[in-house]
Amino acid sequence: MAKYIFIGGGVMSSVGKGITTASIGKVLQGRGYTVTAVKIDPYINVDAGTMNPIEHGEVFVTNDGTECDQDIGNYERFLNLDLSTDNYMTTGLVYLSVIQKERNLEFEGKCVEVVPDIPNEVIARIKKVEQKTGADFILIEIGGTVGEYQNMLFLEAARIMKLQEPENVLFALVSYLPIPSVVGEMKTKPTQTAVRTLNSAGIQPDLIFGRSNRPMDEPRKRKISIFCNLREEYIFSSPDVESIYEIPVIFEEQKLGDKILERFNVKEKDNNLNDWKALIERIKAPKKEVQIGVVGKYFETGEFNLMDSYISVIEAIKHAGWDQNVKPNITWLSSSKYENGEGLEELNNFDAIIVPGGFGTRGTEGKIKAIEYVRKNNIPFLGLCLGLQLSVIEYARNICGIKDATSREFDENGKNLVIDIMEEQKELLKNNNYGGTMRLGSWDCNIKKDTLAYNLYGSEDIKERHRHRYEVDNNYRKILEDNGLIFSGINKDKDLVEIIELKNHPYFIACQFHPELKSRPLTPHPLFVGLMKAAIKKEGL
């Protein structure tokens, strides 16, 4: 029978529950056990697909096309797993499922109640993951913060599971330990309050992870132990680190694996995080540095920059850099400042430029001008999703002479829509059917031999993950090809452009899919590795 670990958060959001969950999983994998993870988002949204990236962060997409929270990406990267729709649920999805069952008479005419029917649906979904994966350990992260009304029903599900299977369920609390600058001392009271709030939901944490910008000392650990009713050996320090991939090693140094296996009364099968430790050594000792510029628009929220909008792109850049033993320094370049064609010379300061995905018209002309500049000035370039579409528009305008080339997304009545929408998408948008209706998930791509793409992948047939509505209009493919644009990757089933590239350029390639979603720290994505090699060559390293 599987063992379950619920992970909740205390004091504040964004405390690091997802990375903690993934790190616990990595520790257990190192002990020889199979692991999977489930993310519960307490939103009424059915999935993350309609959420604004500035407010919610990146929308991660699984192979089966589920639009989900970015923590699913963290799980996949740490655990080297391909997760699915079963590994993600929201309040909206759970309620929708229960309501549909009631409408189908699956409750046999009984009164359907919030408790226990909603928690029972959550439990059933967790059990489905166990049945599907056969994993030894199921990690369940509950989004939000203990005490918030919106996640009470998920805490109730955890309480019921612990009541039913006390020997198979643990609850971990990830809580913040602030160090006010005017005080200069780590404070435990917020965590004590979070634990008591959790107690009021009928749950006593079995493990506490103290997040702070410095390691937790013994006096603080002792105080948490006394006031939170938990022995010190089950309280773990989780300080800020240069790389999130250090965290499993830090946890193991505190014997986390031993304590979990001890609490579950199961034996250790192995104890090997050697590949992970070797990764950390590469991260900490790069031979050189390269400068990578990312030209995007989902950065600003008030006076702050929100890098979570592109978290998978960030990680994919890092993975490729570590693979090549270099440290990639990433600079965020707001595309809006290039709209009038000024300031583009700063792109010469970078060893490579990436134009990532996005939606809407804001900043697109600035991105197009940036793409033109890197094309003309031989700066290594990688375009992702929208980055491909804007590359095609730039090429059509400036090389093929189609000066009004554009996308239907930007101009519904444009004359030369080199980027258009599939017919089935037009009907969906006409009916305002936006949720879960894009081209999503894993699609086949056939790569032409003797191309840059083929050299990078080493294969003619690949699969990559998508999230978009707009495509290259095939009516313009001939004029683009006649003028030197290479369509090196095609989806044969629907005859859709997947990869474009240029000859006689150090590195110019763009893809309609999101390769960053499949990059892992120990197996970086080939398109990012190729970009990193080109950046190293430009730098002359």
N, C-alpha and C positions, 0 to 999 in steps of 0.2 A: 504494500500500500504506500502511496506517495506521502511525502511530508510537505507541509505547507508553511510558508513564512509570509505573514502579512507585514508590510512596511508602511507606516504612516508618518506624518510630519508634525512637528511642533514649533510653535512660536511664530514662524513666518513661512510664506511660500518661497519657492526656488531655493530651498535649504540644501538640496542635493539628494533627494530621495531616489531619483532615477539612477544616478551614478552609484549610490550606496547599494541599491537593489542589484544593479549589474555587477558590482564588485563582490557582493555576497555570492552571487551565482558563479563568478569566476573562481572564487576560493573553493567552492564546493566542487566545481569541475576539476580543479587541481587535486582534489581528494579522491578523484576517480568516479564521481557520480554524474549522472545525466541531469540536466537542469533546463527548465524553461521559465518564462516570466510572463505575467499578465499585468497590463496597465488599466486601472480604473480611473476614468476622468469624471468628475462630479458635475459635468455640464449637462444641460438639457439638450444640447446639440446631439444629433444622432451620431455624427462623427466629426472629425476636425476639418473636413474639407471646405466648409464655408466660413471658417474663422480667419480673421485678419492676422497675417503673420506678425505685424507690429504688436498686436495685443497678446497673441497666443504663442508666438514662435513658429518655427518651421512645421509644415505639415509633412510628415513622413509617410511614405507609401510602401506597402508590402507587395510581394510578388502577386498575390491574388487581388490587388487593387484596393485594399482598404486604406483610406485616408485617416491617419491616426496621429497621436501625440508623438513629439520628437523623442520621448523616452523609449519608444519601441526601437528607434534607431540606436540608442545607447545599448539596449539589450542585445541587438543583433551584432553590434561591433565588438562588445566585450565577450559575448558567448559564442560568437561565430555561428549563429543560427539564422535561418530564414523563418521568420514568424508569419502569422496569418491573421485573418479577421477574428479567429477564436481568442487571440491573445490581447484583444482590446475591447473594452466596453465603456459606455458612457451612461449617465443617468437617463438620457433620452432614449438610447437604444434599449436599455433594460425595461423602461416603462412601455415603450412601443411593443416590445415582445410580449409583455404580460397582457397588455390591452388586446393584442391580436389573438392571444390564446383565449382570453375571455370571450371575444367575438366569435371564436370557433368552437365555443362550448367545451373547451378543454378543462374548465373548472367545474363542469357538470352542474351548472346552475347555482353554485355556491357564491356567497358574497365574497368578492375579491377585495382584499385589504392591503394597505401599504405594508403593514407588518402582520404576518410573516411572508406574504407573497412576493414582495420585491426582494428582500434578502434571499429568499429561497431561489429566485431566478438567478441572482448573482452566484449563489453556491452551485447551482446547476451548470452555469457556464464555466465556472472554475473546474468542476468535475469533468466537463466535456474536454477541457484541455488535457487533463490527466489521462483520460481514455484515449484521446487522439495521439498524444506524444509518448505515453508510457514513461514519462520522466520520473526520476527518483525524487526530485525536489521541484515544487511549484512555488515561485516567488510572486506575490501579489502586491503591487504598489497601489496604495490608495491616494489619489491626488488630493491637493488642498492641504489644509491644516486642521489638526485635531481641534474640535470646538466649533468648526463651521457647520452650519445647519445642513449644507448641501452634501456633506459626506457622511452624515450620521447613519444612513441606511447601509452604507458599505461597512462601517464599523460594526453595525448590528449583524451583518453577514459574518464578519470575522468572529464576533462573540458567539454566535450560534454554532459555527464550525468548531470553535474551541470547546464549547459545551458538549458537542456530539463526539468529538475525537480529541480529547485533551492530550493524548500521547502523540498526536500527529500534527499539532498546530502550535506555532510560536508567533508572537507579535513583537515587531521591532519598531522602536520610535527613533526617528532622526530629528534631533532638536538643536536649536541654535544656542550657543553660549557667547553672548556679546561681551566685548571688552570696551566699555565706554572710554573714550580718550581722556576725559576729564577725571576719570577714576583710576584707570590703568590697571584694573583687576577684572579677571574673568568672572562673570556673574552667572549663578546657577538658578536664580529664582524663576526666570521665564520657563526654564525646563521643568522645574518643580511644578509650576502651574499647569504646564501642558500635560504632565503625567497625571495630575489630579483631575484634569478635565477628561483625560482618557479613562481614568478610574470611574468617573461618573457615567461613562458609557458601558460600564461593566467589564472593562479590559485592563489587566495589569501587564505592562510591557515585560517581555522576557529578556530583551536586549535593548540597550540604549546607545545610540551613536551620537556623540557630542560634536557638532560642527562648529568650528571657529577658525579664526585666521592663525591661531597658534595651537600647538598640542595641549591637551588637557593635562593638568598636573594632578598629583595625588590628593592634595587637599580638596580640590574641586570634585574629583572622582568620589572621594569619601563622603562629601556632603550630598552629592546626588544619590549615593547608595543609601544613606540614612533616611533622607526625606522622600525618596522615590521607591523604597521598599525593594531594593534589588542589590544583590551582592556585587562587589566591585569588579569581580572577574567577568561580569556580563555587561560592563560599561566600557565602551570603546571610544578612543579619541579619533576624530576624523578632521585633521587640520587642513587648511588650504595648501595645495601643492601646485607645483609648476605644471604638471601634467596629470590629468584625471586618471591615466592608466597606471599611476603609481599606487592608487588606493588599494587594490587587492593585496599588493605586497605589504603595505602598511598594516592592513587588517590581519594578515597572516602573522606578521611580527608580534601582534598582540594575541595570537592563538585563537583567532575567531573560528577557524575550522574546527579545532578541538572542542570548543565550547558548544557549537551548534550540534556536532555529532554526539557529544555527551548528553545534551538536553534531550535529544531524540533517541538516545540509547541505541545508536547504530555504530558499526565499526568503520574505521578508516580503511579505504581500499588502496589509496595511493597518497602521495604528498609531493606534487611536482608542478611548480609554476616556473620551470626553467625557461621556457620560451618567452614567458611574460617578463621575467627578470632580465633576459637578454635584450628585450625590447626597451626596457627602462634604461639600460646601459647605453643603448644607441641614442635614446632621446636626450640623455644628459651629457653626452660627449660627441656632439656633431663636429665634423671636420671643418665645415665652412658654413656660411649663411647666404641665402638668396632672398631677393626682395620680390614679393608677389603682390600685385595690385588687383583688388576686386572692385569692379565698377558696377554698382547696384543702386537700389533706391530704398530698400527696407531697412534702413539704418537708424534714422532719427525718430525718437519719441520724446518730444519736449527738448530738454537739454541733454538727454542721454542717448547713447547708441545702443541698439538692441541687436547684438550679434546672433541671438538665437534664431533670427529669421533665416540664417544661412549656416546653421550648425553642422549639417552634413558636409557642406562644401569646405568649411573650416577643417573638419576632421580629415577629409579626403586629401586636402593639401598637406596636412601634417603627416599622414600615413606615407604619402609618396616621398616627402622630404626625408623622413626617418629611414625609408628603404634605401635612399641614396646617400645616407649619412650626412645630410645637411639640415640646418635649421631654417625653415621657411618663415620669414618675417612678413606678416600679412598687414597690408594697409587698405583701409576702406575708403573708396573714392566715390563720392556722391555724383551720380551721372548728371544731375540737374545743373551742375556748374559748367558742364561742357555744352550746354544747349546752344549757346551763341558762338560756339567754335573756339572759345578762348580757353587758355590754360592747358591745352592738350600736350604741350611740351613736357609737362611733368611726367608723362607716361614713359619718357626716356629713362627715368630714374629706376625703372623696374625691370627685373629680369624676365617677367612673364605677366600677362594680364588675363584675367578671367571675367567674362560677362555671364552671370548666373541667370536663373529663371526669374520670373515675375509676371505680374498681370497689370493691365491698364496702360494708359498712355503716358503717365507722368514719368519723366526722365528718359523716355525712349530715344528721342532725337539726340540727347547727349551720349547715350550708349552707341548709337549708330556712328556718330562722329569719332568716338573712341575706337571703334572697330576699324573705321577707315584709316585712322592714324597708325594703329599697330600693323595693319596690312601693308601700308606704304613704307613703314619704317622698320620692317622686319623684326618686330618684337614678338616673341612667342605668345600664342593666343589659344585659349580654349573657351568655346561658347557652349553654354548649357541651356537647352530647351529654348527659352526666349532668345538666348544668345545666338542660337542657330538661325532663328527667324530673322533677327535683326541683321545678321551677317548676310543673309540672302537679299534682304532689302537694300543694304549698303552696296552689295555687288551689282544688283540690278540697276541701281541709280547711277553709280559712278563708273562702272565698267561696261554695262550693257546699254547705257543711255536712256534707261526708262526712268526719267527724272521724277515722276510722280508715283513710283513704286511704293507700296505700303501694305498694311495688313488690314483685314476687315475688322480686327479688334480695335484699330485706331481710327479707321474711317469707313463706316458702313457703306458709304456711297462712292468709295474710291474707284477710279477708272482702272488702274492696274494693281489688282489685289494679288501680288505674288505670294502672299500668305493668306490663305482662306480657311474656310471651315467645312468639315465634311457634312454631307446632306443630312445625315441623321442627327447631327448636332444642331442644325438650324431649327429643326422641329422641337427639340428639347428646350432651346432658348426661347423660342416663340411662346412656349407654355410655362416659362419661368421655372423649368425643372433643372435646377443647378446642382443639387446635392448628389454626389456620387455618380455623375453622368459624364465626366471627362473621359478621355482615353487614358485609362488607368492600369497600373500593374505591369506585369512582365509581358513583353511582346518579342516575337522573333525578329531578327535582323540578319540579312545576308550581306556579307562583306565581299567586295571585289578584290581579287588578287592584285598584287603589284600596286598596292596603295599604302599610304601611311597607316590607315586604320587596320589593314591586314597585318602589317608589320608589328603593330602594337598588340593586337589581340592574338595573333598567330593562329587564327581560325576563320573559316568562312561563315560559320553559323554561330551566332551568339543570342543571348536573351538579355534585355535591359528593361528597366522600370520607367514608366511614363506617368505624367500628370499634366495634361494640356488639352485644349480644344482645337487649336489652329494648326494647320499643316502647310507645307510648301505646295502651291498650286502646280500640278503637273503640266498645265498648259504653258508654263514658263520654263520648264526644265531644259528644252532644247536650246533656247537662246542663251540661257545661263551656261550650259555645257559648251556650246560653241564658242563662248567667250572665256573658257578656261576654268570654270567652277567644276569641281569633281564631286559627283554624288557617289560616295564610296560605300554607303550602307543603305539598303532598301528593305522595307518590309514587303515581301512578295505577295502576301495574302491580300493586302489592300493597295499595293503599289504606292507606298508612302515613303517619303525621304526620311532617313534616320541619321545619316552622317554626311557632312560635306567637308571638303578639304581643298587646299591649294598646293600646287607644286611651286618650286622655286621660292620657298619661304622657309625660314628655320623651323617653324612649327605653327601651322594655322589649321585648326580642326574644330568643328562644332558638331554637336549631336542634339537630336530632338528629344532624347530621353534624359534621365537624371542619373548619370553614372556614379555620382557621389553617394547615392543610396545603397550601393553595393560594396563600397570600399570598407575594408577592415584593417585594423592596425598591423596584423601579421600578413595580410594579403591585400596590399593597396591596389586601387583600380588602375588598369594599364593606361587609360587616357591621362590620368593625373601623373603617373610615373613618367610618361612620355613628355609631358609639359615640364616636369621637374628636371629631366635630363637636358631639355632644351634651355631651360633657365640657367642651369649649371654651365652649359657650353657658352651661353651669352656672357655670363659673368667671367668666363675664362678660368674656371676652377679646375 
